[in-house]
Amino acid sequence: MAKNKKQNGFAQTTNVSDLGKNESVTLQDQLNSDVLAKLKLTKKNLVEEQQAKEAELEAQRAFERKQREKNMSFEELLEKYGDQGSKF
């Protein structure tokens, strides 16, 4: 009887693997088209939000950079940019 259980268990695993080879079930087959459309829309929204955050962060960095330069002393500006001015 123990031998029969092992043989049945082996036969079941081969049947499952045979089903996987014969039928390729995709995610789109499993999900409704409505759900798939909602997922795509959500992904698009997340990408747009990420791009907006990156643009806002870059604008903030540029503003802070200008503020730091605005608050620099003459000595710091001269040290940073050197003597590149034209001589009249």
N, C-alpha and C positions, 0 to 999 in steps of 0.2 A: 504494500500500500504506500509506503514511503517513496518507493521508486516511481509510482504513478504521479505523485504530487510534484516531484522534481521534473518529470518529463512534461507534465502539464504546464508548469511554470516556465520551462524553456520554450515550449511551443507558443505560449502567450507572448513572450518577449519577441520572438521572431515574427509573430503576426503583427505586432505593433510597429516593428521596424519596416515590415513590408508595406504597411499602410502609409508610412511616412515617405517612402520612395514613390509610391503610386500617386498619391495626392499631395500636391504642394499647396498648403493653405497659407494664404498671405494675410497680413494684418488688415488690409483693405477688405478682404472677403469676410473677415470676422466682424468688422465695425460697420455700422451704418454710414451712409454717405453724409448724413447730417453731423454725426459725431466727428467724422474726418474733416468736414468743413469747419467745424468749431475749433478743432485742434489747429488747423492751418491759420485761422483768423487769430487765435491766441498767440501763436508763434510770431505772426506778423506784428501784432501789437507789442509783444515783448522786445522784438528787434527794434522797433521804432522808439520805444521808451529808452532802450539802451543807447541808441544813437543820440537821442535828445540829451540824455545825461552826460554823455561824452562831450557834446558840443557846449553844454553849459559849463562843464568843468574846465574846458579849454578857454572859454571866455573869461572865467573867473581867474584862471592862471595869468592870462594876458593882462587883466586889470590889476592884479596884485603886482605883477612885474613892473607895470608903468608907475604904480604908486611907490614902490621901493625906489625906482630910479628918480622919481620926482622928489623924494625925501632925502636923496643922497646929498652929501656936501660937495662943494666944488673940488675938494681934494680927492674924494672917492671917485667922482666922475673923471677927473684928470687921470687918475691911476687906472681906471677901467678902460677908457678910450684912448688915452695917450695924447700926444700933441699932434693931432691930425688936422688941425685947423689951418686955413690958408693965412699966409702972412701978407698984409697989405703994405 
